[in-house]
Amino acid sequence: MQNANNDLSPELQAFASLLDAEPPEVQGAFQFLLAIAMHEAGKFELLNVVEVDGQWHYTFSGAGEVFSVVRPEMDKEIERRVREGRSAGDTSERRVKLKNCKDCSVERLTETRKIEASERAERVWPPASPDREPTGYDDAVAYLSDEDRLDSEDETKSLRKLSAKPELYEKGAVRERLARTLARLPRDFFALLRSGKRNVYFYATPGNALTGYTTETHPIGPAISRIYIICLKKDVIETDDTQFFDGVVLHELCHVVLDHPGSPAWPEEPQERRLLVRGFENEAIELALEIGFEDKTRRYVDRSALEAGWDEDELHSIQEVFERLGKPPPFWAADLAATCREKRHRGEIVQGGHRQ
């Protein structure tokens, strides 16, 4: 991991060092108030607020990432010190000494997120009592009616700039489509989502050039209180391909049930990272096939492979998953691999790899 100090100006390095010298409650208050200030300035977007074990977790998106901060308990003195950017008893001599401190709060926060992402949640699959009966529409609607379960960018001013179909992002419309998808889930799979062991939050957004336009899942926080944010983006919200919509949502939920870690826990070396993510992708596809979603998964693979430009190794590894389970492989093989190569060569595919 690169040293975060190298990316900061000398002034910010000095400020970060000063912040590191503060007590933990002051650091937490500063991080929370900074996130709120960035949200008020339109730089961060507030995705969700949820109470976990008596603490309020605020989830934001910004700078191409999704992250959460905990609202700290702040008395008036701590808030005053945070807002003034100093602590009682600071002296010029102390400040000069702190400017040379190598420990940076930005780097520490990055390392904390990496440690949290590396923690594994309780294993929940396979279930103790299999039940492959469909969940049903009513139970799916009840699940999505939880106010902390679903949100949308339908009320933001920027939506009409990002999508020509803003009506598709209305919360009611998104809830209805999701309900019809979740209604088809086996009861044993759906029970895990309702159990509290896999806390899922759906957010409908077109995406942008910085965050991308492809649906993805962000696991946030330590294993004991992890939230899985599924960002439903333009690729699924604006499609009229029901098989593809269902296949993508199911695929992301399989990542959730299997507790695949987020990107802070991935290795830095590109090839190692690629192999790790490919393994996650194959495991999610295998789980979807196991619970009976063969056609929808095949549709997800076919379309995603073309749009993302998966290479031959990726395609063949997925084909092996289908064959190992005795399922007919997706409709691509060598022809689709050649098409992906041609699209990459013509520059029609900007970014390859898997969605996750």
N, C-alpha and C positions, 0 to 999 in steps of 0.2 A: 504494500500500500504506500502510495506517495505521501510525503509529509504535507499535511494541510497548510503548514506555515508558509510553504513556498508559493502558495496561491494567494496570500494576503499581502496587502501593503504594509509597510512598517508601522503605520498608524494603527491599522486593525490588529496587527500582531501585538502591539503594546496594549491595546484595549482588551484583547482576548486574555492576555496575561494578567491584567488587572482583575478581570472577571473571575479567573481561575483562583485568585487569592481570596475571593469572597466565600462565605459559608455556603453550603449546599442549598439552603433555602433561598438565598439571594440569587444564586445562579439559576435555580428553577424558576423563580419569579421573573427574572430577566428574559429567559428563553420563552416563557409563556407570553409576557407582555410584548416582546418583539414579534412573535408570530401574530398576535392580535393586531399590532400596528401595521404589519405587512398586509394583513387581510383588509384592514380599513383603507389602506392605500391602494388596494386593487392588485397587489403583487402576489398574494396568496389567496387561494380559494378554500373556504371552510366547507369540508365535505360532510362532517358528521360530528355530533357530540353525544357521547354515551357514558353512562356511569358503570364502572367496574370496580367491585369491592370497595365502594364508598368513595372512589376517586373519579373525577370527571376527565375523560380523555377527549381532547379536541384533535380531529384529524384534518390536515390541510393538504392541498396540492400546490406545488409551485416549483419553479426551476427544474421542471422535468421529473420531479419525485413526489411521492406521497409519504407523509410522515405524521406522527402524532406527538402531542405534548400533553402533559398532565397539568391541570389547573392547580397550582399550589395554594396552601393556606397562607394568606399574607396579612400581616397586621399593617397598620398605617405606617409604622417606622420603616419596615422593609420596603413597602411600596414607594415611600419617599426616597429612600436610598437608591432604589433601582431607577426611578425616574430622573434623579439627579446624576446618576452615573458614578456615584462614589459611595464609600462606606465611612462610618465614624472612625476617627483615629488615623485616617490616611495622612501621610506626610509626604513632602516632595522627595525626601530621601528614599522613602519606601517605593514611591512611584518610579523613580529612576532605576532602582534595583529590579523592580518587576518587569521593566522593559526588556531586560535580558533573559527573562524566563523563557525556556524553550517549550514548556508545556502549553498547549493551545486548547481552549475549550471546544473549538470546532473539531479538532482532531479527536478529542476525548469523546465528543458526541458521536462522531463517526464510528469510533471503536465500540461504543456502547451499543449502537444499532447493529453492528456486526455480531456482537456477542448475543444479543437478544434474538437476532434472526437465526443464529446457529442452534438455539435451544429447540428441542423437539417436543411437540405437544404429545399428549397421551395418544397412543395408538388406538384407533377405533374401528379399523377394518381388518379382517372380516367381522361382521356382527355375530354376537353369541347366538341369536335366534333369527335366522334368515327369513325374510318375508318379502316376496317379490310381487305382491299385489300392488296395483297402482295406488298412489297416495290419494288421488281424487281432487277435484277442483275446489271444493269447499275448504278443505284443509290447507290447500295452497294459498287461497285468498286470505284465510285467517293468519297464516304465517307472514304474508307480505303486508298485512294491515298494521303490524307493529311499526310505530312511527320511526324507530331506529333501524328499520330493515331496508328502506328504499328512499332514495332521494334523486333529484334530477336537476339538470341545468336549465329547466324550462322557464325559470323566472329571472335568469340573468340577462343583462343587457347585451352581452356579447353573443348570445345564442344565434340570433339572426345573421350575424356576421360569419358564423362558423358553419351554418347549415341552411340549405334551401328548404328543408322540411322540418321546421321547428315544432310543428304539431306532434310529430312522432316522439318528441322528448317530454311531452306532458306526463306528469307522474301517473295519472290514471291510465293513460294508454300503455305506458311501460309496465305498470302493475298487471294489467290484463294479459299482456303477452307473456310475462314471466309466469303468471298463475297457470296458464295453459301448458307451459313447459314443465313446471314443477309438478303439476298434477299427474304427469306421466311417470314420475320417479317411483321406484319401488319403495314400499313403506319402510324397509329397514334402512335404506340410504337416507330417506327424508328424515327419519327419526334422529339421525345423527346431527342434522342441521338444527333440529328443534331442541336438542338435548342441552345446549349451552356449551358443549365441548368444541363446537365449530361455529363461532359467532360470525355470521356472514352479513355484509352490508353491500347492497347494490347501489351503484351510482351511474346514472345515464348521462353521458356527455359526448359531444361530437369528437372531442380531442382537438389537438392543434398541431402545428408544425413542430413544436418543442416536445410534446408528450406523445405524439403519434396518434394514429386513427384506428389502431387495432385493439380489440378487447383484451384486457389483461387483469391479473389478480395480484394484489399487493398484500402480503401478510404483514401486519403492523403489531409491534410490541412483543414482550416476552411470552413464553409458551403458556404461562398460567392465565394470562389475560389477553391472548392474541385476538385481533380482529382481522378478518379477511375481507378486504375491499375489492369487489369485482367491478371494475370500470367497464361498463357496457358502452362501447364507442360506435362511431359511425358505421363500421363494418357490419354490425348486427342490428343496430337500431333502425337503420335506413334500408335494410334488405327486406324484400318480400318473399324470400326463400325461407319458408318455415322450417324445413329440414336443417338448413344451415344454422338458423337462429337457435333451434333446439340443441344442435350438436355443439355449438360454441359454449352455450350456457352450461350444458352438462359437462363438457370438457373442463371448464374452469372450476366447477363444483368438485370434480374428481381431484383436481390439484388441492382443493381445500381439504377434502376428506383425508387425503394422503399426507397433508401437512407439508407440502413441498416448500422449502425455505425461499425467502425473497432474495433479491440480488445482492444485498449487503453480505450475505453468507457465501456467495459464489466465489470460486478462486479467481485470481487476477489473470493468470496465464490463459490466453485466448482459447487454446485447444482444450485445456482442462475444463474451462467454463462451458465450451460448446458440448463436450461429451456429457457433462453433468446435466445440462439442460435437456439434451437429447434423451437422457435416461428418464428425467421427470416426464417429458412428453410421452414417451412410450408407456410409462406406468399409468398415466392418466388415460391413455387410449385403451390400454388393456382392461382397466377397471370399467370403463364405459361399455366395452364389449361384454365383460363378465355379467353386468347387470341388465343386458338385453337391448342395448341401444346400438345395434350393428349398423343399420341403414343411416341413422343420423350421424354416427361417428365417421362412417365412410364418406358422407357428404362433407363433413367438416374437413377431413383430411384432403379430399380431392380439391376443394376450393382453396383452402389455406395454402396447400403446396404450390399452387399456381400463383397466388397473389403474393406470397412471401418468398417464392423462389428457392424452395428447399433443394439441396443438392442430392446427388445420387446416393451418398452414404445415408443421409437422413431418410430418404424415401425407402431404401432397402431395409433399414432397421425397422421402420414401421410395418413394412410388408411382412417381415418375419414375425411381428407380434400377431398379425391376423392369421398367418399360417400356423403358428404354434397353437393357437386356440381353435384351429380347424375352421376358420372363417374365410370366405372368398376375399382376396385382397382388393384394395381400392382400384378404381378404373384408371390406372396410370402406368405403372412399371416404366419400361424404357422410353415410351413415347412422351410421358409427362416429364421425365428427367431431361429429355432433349429439349422440350419446350421451355423449361425453366432455364436451361443453359442459354438458349437463344434470347430470352427476355433479359437475362442479366447482361449478355453481350451488347444488346441494343440500348442498355441503360433504362429499361422500363421498370426494373426492380431496383429500388433505391437501397432497401435494407432486407437482407435475407434472414433466415433463422426462424425459430419457433416463437409462437406467442406464449407468454406466461408472465 
